[in-house]
Amino acid sequence: MLANKDALKNKNLIMAMNKNTVLAWATWIMIFVGLALIALGAFRYDDVAGWGFAAVGIGFFANAWVFNALKGRV
Protein backbone atom coordinates (compact mmCIF):
# COMPACT_ATOMS: atom_id res chain seq x y z
CA MET A 1 0.00 0.00 0.00
CA LEU A 2 2.87 2.36 0.73
CA ALA A 3 4.38 1.94 -2.74
CA ASN A 4 1.03 2.78 -4.34
CA LYS A 5 0.76 5.94 -2.23
CA ASP A 6 4.27 7.04 -3.26
CA ALA A 7 3.42 6.46 -6.93
CA LEU A 8 0.40 8.75 -6.63
CA LYS A 9 2.51 11.38 -4.88
CA ASN A 10 5.13 11.27 -7.65
CA LYS A 11 2.44 11.55 -10.32
CA ASN A 12 1.08 14.67 -8.64
CA LEU A 13 4.57 16.17 -8.50
CA ILE A 14 5.09 15.63 -12.22
CA MET A 15 1.70 17.05 -13.25
CA ALA A 16 1.71 20.06 -10.91
CA MET A 17 2.07 23.58 -12.27
CA ASN A 18 3.12 26.21 -9.80
CA LYS A 19 3.05 29.98 -10.28
CA ASN A 20 6.49 30.08 -11.89
CA THR A 21 5.50 27.45 -14.46
CA VAL A 22 2.36 29.35 -15.36
CA LEU A 23 4.36 32.57 -15.76
CA ALA A 24 6.90 30.76 -17.94
CA TRP A 25 4.16 29.42 -20.22
CA ALA A 26 2.51 32.85 -20.37
CA THR A 27 5.86 34.42 -21.28
CA TRP A 28 6.43 32.03 -24.18
CA ILE A 29 2.87 32.41 -25.47
CA MET A 30 3.17 36.20 -25.38
CA ILE A 31 6.51 36.06 -27.23
CA PHE A 32 4.97 33.94 -30.00
CA VAL A 33 1.91 36.19 -30.29
CA GLY A 34 4.16 39.26 -30.35
CA LEU A 35 6.25 37.76 -33.15
CA ALA A 36 3.10 36.91 -35.09
CA LEU A 37 1.76 40.46 -34.73
CA ILE A 38 5.06 42.00 -35.80
CA ALA A 39 5.18 39.64 -38.79
CA LEU A 40 1.61 40.62 -39.73
CA GLY A 41 2.56 44.28 -39.53
CA ALA A 42 5.69 43.79 -41.58
CA PHE A 43 4.50 41.41 -44.29
CA ARG A 44 0.71 41.61 -44.54
CA TYR A 45 -0.26 45.25 -44.09
CA ASP A 46 1.65 47.92 -45.99
CA ASP A 47 -0.22 51.00 -44.78
CA VAL A 48 -0.80 52.55 -41.36
CA ALA A 49 -2.36 49.35 -39.98
CA GLY A 50 1.05 47.66 -40.22
CA TRP A 51 2.52 50.16 -37.78
CA GLY A 52 -0.32 49.43 -35.36
CA PHE A 53 0.23 45.68 -35.53
CA ALA A 54 3.95 46.13 -34.97
CA ALA A 55 3.35 48.46 -32.02
CA VAL A 56 0.99 45.99 -30.38
CA GLY A 57 3.53 43.20 -30.98
CA ILE A 58 6.19 45.25 -29.19
CA GLY A 59 3.70 45.75 -26.35
CA PHE A 60 3.33 41.97 -26.09
CA PHE A 61 7.13 41.74 -25.78
CA ALA A 62 7.03 44.27 -22.94
CA ASN A 63 4.37 42.25 -21.11
CA ALA A 64 6.34 39.05 -21.65
CA TRP A 65 9.38 40.76 -20.14
CA VAL A 66 7.35 41.70 -17.07
CA PHE A 67 6.04 38.14 -16.70
CA ASN A 68 9.59 36.82 -16.96
CA ALA A 69 10.74 39.28 -14.30
CA LEU A 70 7.95 38.15 -11.96
CA LYS A 71 9.10 34.52 -12.00
CA GLY A 72 10.42 33.62 -8.55
CA ARG A 73 9.01 36.75 -6.91
CA VAL A 74 5.32 35.91 -6.78
N, C-alpha and C positions, 0 to 999 in steps of 0.2 A: 504494500500500500504506500509506503514511503517513496519508492521509486516513481510510482505513478504521480504522486503529488509534486515531486521535483520536476518531472517532465512537463506538467501543466505550468509550473512556475517559470521554467525556461521558455516555454512557448509564449507566455505573456511578456517576458522580457524582450523577445525578438520582435513581437508585433507592436510593442508600445511606441507611441510617438509623444515625446515631451515637447515643451515649448520651443526649445532650440531646433528640433527637427522640423517643426511646423514653420518656423521662421526661415530655415534653410530652403525648404520647398517653396515657400512664398517668394523668396529672393530669386530663385532660379526661374520660376514662372514669370515673374515680373521682368527679368532680363530678356527672356524669349519674346514676351509680348512687346517690350520696348524695341527689340531688334526688328520685329515684324512691322511695327508702326513706322520706324525709320525707313525700312525698306519700301513700304508703301509710299511714303512721302518722296522718296528718292526716285523710284522707278515707275510708279503708277500714275501719280498726279504731277503734272508739270506746271500748274498754276499756283495760286496762293494756297490752295488746300494742301499742297505738298509741304509747305512750311508749317502748317498747323499740325499735320501728322508727325512731322519730325520733332516739333516742339513737345508734343504729348509723349512721344517715345523717349525723349530726354528726361521728361518728368518721371516716367516709369523707372528710368535708371536711377534717378535721385531717390525715389521711394525704395528701390531695391537696396541702395546703399544704406539707407536708414535701417531697413530690416536686418541687413547684415551686421550693422553696428550694434543692434539690440541683442544679438545672440550672446548668451552668457550673462546678460545683465537683467533679464526679466525673470 
